[in-house]
Amino acid sequence: MKPEYAERMALDRISTLPQPILEPILSLLSTEEAARTSILSKEWRYRWTTIPNLEFTLRKRTSELTSDEESEMKYMDMHDLHQVLLLRHGPIHELTLFMEGYWEDDDLFEFEQIILHLSRNHIVRELVLDASESLWYKLPISVFSLHHLMELHLRSFTIELPSIFNGFGSLVRLDLNDGEISTQTLRHLLSNCPTLKSLSLYIGYSDDKCTINELLKCLPVIEELTISCGVCEWLVLDSDPHELPISLIHLKVLCLERMSFVEGSRSALLSVLIKCSPNLERIYLHMAWRSEGHEEYPAVKDEYSNVWLEHLKKLDILFFSHSHGMEFLMEFVKFILVRSPKLKKVSIHTSDYLYRGSIIVNTLLGAPRASPAVKFKINE
């Protein structure tokens, strides 16, 4: 061994670490930063290719020269990504792709081949596909061949199931955001995810309707459920919403995002979900601004006077609305207070810090409560 090489290796202690130790260290870096380590030396040239968690931003390259060519070269296109994955020396467990710009048919074909390659050669446990900075594209059918998936996050895709779909037997978390899917396809998808514990639905458009009961039947072991206001455009009440046969006994966290509860159907949705979730531990409500409407919640609330939230510990409300929503807010919080013996914290954030904050404090401090230990945090 040459003296110079021996001296350099003595100083470079990190390069002498075994690969099982180096991989977690490289995984803490972004994929771009990890790839840059390939220029350090011959020993480092391929070490980044074994890290199991990858994240890329894809941008369609144009044939035209740009004034910022160096910036353009920082991004990969579909072909670059395909080549990187083909040269991999290790497994891929997590893959995150952010897609920007307009993609043509040949790019989408290569996208399909990329996902197909993953399904045949890797045990992918988490997949994030985000096309929010692009146009809506049809989700590659080969995604449904990734049978080992535990987490799937999709944003801005049109989703259609293949004719033969064996389900995601290991899927624990599913996030569907700003995409397009029929309620029939959604129910079929959810019904074939028997281990699903966390579901986030931000789907604002569907060409058909679905009842609350039909949706809940697909979620037998759900623990965390997030529903956005757009879901209410296609999620409808059952003929008798007060007598639901479905009980979400495993549900611990309920989040309703950007909801305008002055509309009777949406306040009824909230009441129904609370009634059939006896083991809730946390409720989060983001109350949206509404310029007109009237409160129907107190009438709906009376139908649920026998609700008892034995395990509820935390209530969070984000309230950005005109004053006509204040009555609903107060009635709902008081409704929860008298039915939650283990409630520890109520956090309320409003857009009017001084005026509304003082009203809320004065109202709630004198309200009856089942938990003597509950604390209020207003606009903190």
N, C-alpha and C positions, 0 to 999 in steps of 0.2 A: 504494500500500500504506500502510495506516495505521501511524503510528509505533509505537503500542502493539503491534500485531500483529508488526511487523518486529522489535521488541525481544524479544518472547516467542519468536519463531522462532529468533532468534540464540542464546538461552539453551537452547532445546530442540533440541539437535543430533541426538538420536536419531530424532526425527520426520522429519528431512530425509534419513535413510538410505534408499537404494532398497529396494524390497520384497524382492528376492532376498537381501539381507543381513538384513532384519528377520525374515523367516520362520524362519531357523535360530535366531535369538535367542528368538523366541516359542515355538519348539518345545521349548526347554529348560525352559519353564514347564509346570506341569500345565495341562490343558485349562481347568479352572475359573479358574485365575489368568490365563491368556491371555485368556479371555472378559471378565474384569474390566477389561482395558485399553480396552474399547469405550466406557467412560464418561469417558476422559481428554479427548477432544475429537472434533470431527466427523471429523478426519483418521484417528483411531484406531477409529472405530466398527465398521468391517468388516474391519480388518486381521487380526484373529484368525481370521476365517473362511477364510483361505487356508492355514493351517498344515496339513500333510498327516498329522500323527499325532495321533489323538484318543483320550481316555480318559474314560469316564463311569461313574458308579455310579447304577444305576437302582433306584428303589424305588416300589412301587405306592402311589399316594396314595389315601387314603380320604375319603369325604364327611363323616366325622365330624370335629369340631373337636378339636384336641389341645392340651394345655397347652404344648407346645413347637412352636408353629406356625412360628416363625422357623427352627428346625432342620429342620422338615419341608420347607420351601421350598428348602433347600439341595440337595435331591435332585431328579432328573428322573424322569419316568415314560416309558413307551414313546412316548406321543404327543409329549411334549416333544422327545425324541430325533429322532423322525421329522421334526418341523418344523425342527429345527436342521440336519439333513442336507439337507433340501430347499432351504434358504437358503444352502447352501455356495457359495463363489465360487472354490474351488480344488479340486484333486484330494485324494482320501483314500487314503493308502498304508498306514496302520496304524490299526486300530481295536480298542480294548479296552473290553469291557462287563462290569461286575460287576452281577449281578442279585440283588436282595434281596426277600424277602417272597413272597407268593402272587400268581401272575398268572393272570387269567381267560382264557377262550377269545378274547375280543375283543382282549386285550393280545397274546396269542400270534399272532393273525392279523396284527396290526400289526408284530410282531417279524418275521414272515415277509416282510412288505412292505418293511421296512427293509433286510433282507439282499438282497431282490430289487432294490431301488433301487441298492444298492452294486454288484451284479453287472452292472447295465446302464449305470451312469454313472461308475464309478470303477475304476481298476486297483489293487485292494487286494492288497498283498503280505504283510501280516501281520494275522491276526485272532485275538483272544483273547476267548473267551466263557466266563464263570465264573458258574455258577449254584449254587455251593456253599452260599450263604446262603439258598437258596430250595429248592423242590422239584425233583425230576428232571422235565425237560420234553423232549419230542421235539425233536431238532435240526432247525431249518428246512431243508427240502429245497434251498432256494435257495443254501445254503452251498456246495453241490457245483457251483454255476455260477460260482464265483469262480475261474476257471481260471488266474489269474495269481498265486495264493497261493504264497508261499515258506515261510511259517510258519503253522501252525494249532495253537492251544492250546484244548482243550475240557475243561471240568470240569463233571461232574454233568449230563450229557445222555444221553438214549437215542438211539442212532445207528442209523438205517436208511438205506440207499442208495436213490436213485431208480431207477426201472426202467431208465432210460438214464443211464449214468454214464461220461463220457469220461475221467475221471481228472484228477489234478493233475499236469500235466506239468512244473511248475516247483517243486513242493513239496520243500523241503530238510529241514524239521523238523516233526515231528508229536508232540504231547503229548496223550495220552488219559488223563484222570484221573477216577477215581471216577464212572464212567458205566456204561452198559449197552450191550453190543454182542455179537452172536453171533460165534463164531469164523469162520464162513463169511463173514459180512459183513466182518470184520476182514481176512481174507486177500484178499478181493476189493478192498477199499480199498487195502491195501498193495501189491498186485500192479499197481495202476494209479497208483503213485507212483514212476516209474522213476528219479528223481533223489534219492530220500529218503536222507539221510545221518545224521539224528539221530532216534531214536524212543524215547519214554518211555511205558511201559505201566504204568498203575496201575489196571487194570481187574480188579476182584475177583469179578465175577459174569458167567457166560455160560451159556447153556442147552445148550451142546454142548462137545465136547472138540476139542483140536488137538494134533498131535504137534510136537515141536521141529523136526523136519525140514520139516513143512508151513509152519511159521512162517518159518524161515530162508530157504526158497526165495523168499519174498516180499521179501527184503532183500538184493539182490545187491550194492549199493554202500554199505551201511550203515557208518558210521564211529563213531557213538556209540549205544550201546544201554543203556537202563535198564529193568529189570524189577523189579516189586514182588512181595512174597510172595503177594498175591492172585492173581497170574497163575498160580501153581502149582496153583490149584484147577481150572484147565481146560487147562493146558499139560502134556502127558504125554510120557513117554519113548517113543521108537520101540522096535520089537521088538528091534533090535540097536543100542543107543545108542552103542556103542563104535566103530562103523564108519559114520560120517556121510559121505555123498557131498558135502554142502554145505561149502564152505570160505569163511569170512567174511574174505577176504584184505584187505579195506579197513577192518575194525573196529580202532579204536585205543583206544577207551574203553569199558569194561564196568562197569556199576553194578548191583549187586543190593541192593535196599532191603528192610530189615526181614525178612530171611530167617532161619529157624531151620534151620541146616544139620545139626542132629543127626538130621533126617529124611533117610533114604536117597535119596529121589527128588530132594530139593533139592540135596543135595551132588553127586548125579550130574548134575543140570542144570548146576551150576557147572563140573564137570569137562568135560562135553561142550562147553560154550561156550568154555572155554579151549583145548581141543584143536583146535577148528575155527577158531581165531582166532590164526594164527601171528604177526600183526603188531601185537598189542596193545602199547600204550604205557603204559596206566594201568588198574589194577583197583581198584574201590571196593566194599567190602562193608560193609553195615550188618547186623550179626548181632543178631537179635532175642532177647528173653528167652524161655526155654522152661522150664516147670516139670518136664517129664518127657521121657523119650526116651533114646536111646542112640546112640553115634557109629558110623556105618557108613562114614564117609568114608575111613579108611585102606584098607578093602577095595576101594572104588571107585578110589581113587588108584592102586593098583598096576596097574590096567589102562591107565594113561596114563603109564607110565614113559618113553616115548619122546618126550614133549612137550618142546619147546625154545622158549622165549620170547625170541627174539633181540633184540626191540626194547623189551621191557618196561623202563620207567624208574621207575615209581612204584606203590607198593602202599599203599592206605589202608584201614584196618579200624576200624570203630566197633563196639565189643563191649560189649553190655549183656546179660549172661546169668549164670546160676548157674555154679558151678565145673565142672559136667559138660561145658560147652562149651569149656573151656580146652584140652582135648586136641585137639579139631578145629582150634582156632586155631593151636596150635603146629605141628601136623602140616602144615597147609596152608601156613603161612609158610615152613617148612623145605622143603616141596615146591617152592615158588616160588624160594627162594634158590638152590637148586642147578641151576635151569633158566633163569636170567635173567642172562646175562653183562653186560648193560648197566644193571642195576638200580642206581639211585642213592639211593632213599629209601624206607624202610618206616615208615609212621606208624600207630601203634596207640593208640586211646583206649579205656580201659576204665572201668567204673563204680566199681571199687575201686582207687583211685589208688596206694596204698602196697603192699598185699599182692600184687595181681596184677601191678602194674608191676614189682616186683622179680623175680617169677617169670619174666616175659616177658624181661626184660633178661638174666637169668642163663642162660636157655635159648637165646636167639638169638645171644648173643655167642660161644658155643662151637659154633654150628651151621655145617656146611660151606656154602660159598657160591661161586657162579660169578663174582660181581663183587667185586673187592677194594675198590671205591669205595663200596659201599653204606653208608648211614648209617641208624641207627635213632632214631626219635623216639617216645618212649612218654609218653602223657598230657601232651603239650605243646600 
